[in-house]
């Protein structure tokens, strides 16, 4: 197997671990908030920094995978 397989595998493992951890944290942390705060729209604040990170993270991941894929294709030809 090439290095690309290992890189993709570990990126998927890390992404899964981070997403699962954040999902579990949000389930536990915000479980009781729905009963104590009847109007969630009033307490919600937009975060442009978080939106930017949320958008640029997948873009960076795709660019890294693109570079690794082109390197692998170049080496195999």
C-alpha positions as a printed Julia matrix, in Angstrom:
77×3 Matrix{Float64}:
   0.0    0.0     0.0
   1.09   3.52   -0.63
   1.49   6.31    1.86
  -1.79   7.79    0.59
  -3.74   4.88    2.03
  -2.25   5.38    5.46
  -2.76   9.14    5.39
  -6.4    8.81    4.33
  -7.01   6.1     6.93
  -5.63   8.19    9.8
  -7.42  11.33    8.62
 -10.7    9.41    8.67
  -9.95   7.97   12.11
  -9.07  11.38   13.54
 -12.09  13.03   11.92
 -14.39  10.34   13.29
 -12.91  10.65   16.79
 -13.22  14.44   16.86
 -16.77  14.42   15.45
 -17.89  11.7    17.87
 -16.33  13.5    20.81
 -17.96  16.82   19.93
 -21.32  15.15   19.37
 -21.12  13.32   22.7
 -20.07  16.5    24.49
 -22.96  18.46   23.0
 -25.45  15.73   23.97
 -24.25  15.74   27.56
 -23.67  19.49   27.94
 -26.9   20.72   26.34
 -29.21  18.0    27.62
 -30.83  20.08   30.38
 -30.77  23.42   28.56
 -33.9   22.71   26.54
 -36.12  22.68   29.64
 -34.51  25.67   31.33
 -34.44  27.82   28.21
 -37.77  27.71   26.38
 -36.67  30.1    23.62
 -33.32  28.95   22.16
 -33.38  31.69   19.5
 -32.77  34.37   22.12
 -29.67  32.74   23.56
 -28.1   31.78   20.24
 -25.25  33.95   19.0
 -23.66  33.56   15.61
 -19.94  32.95   15.54
 -18.25  34.06   12.31
 -14.93  32.59   13.42
 -16.51  29.2    14.03
 -18.26  29.4    10.65
 -14.97  30.2     8.96
 -13.21  27.28   10.65
 -16.16  25.0     9.85
 -15.86  25.96    6.18
 -12.08  26.01    5.76
 -11.36  22.73    7.56
 -12.91  20.5     4.87
 -11.33  22.65    2.16
  -7.89  22.13    3.69
  -8.53  18.42    4.02
  -9.58  18.15    0.36
  -6.53  20.1    -0.81
  -4.24  17.82    1.21
  -5.9   14.74   -0.26
  -5.64  16.23   -3.75
  -1.91  16.82   -3.37
  -1.32  13.33   -2.0
  -3.4   11.78   -4.78
  -1.46  13.61   -7.5
   1.82  12.57   -5.89
   0.71   8.95   -5.86
  -0.48   9.07   -9.46
   2.81  10.67  -10.52
   4.87   8.02   -8.71
   2.92   5.09  -10.17
   3.23   6.18  -13.8
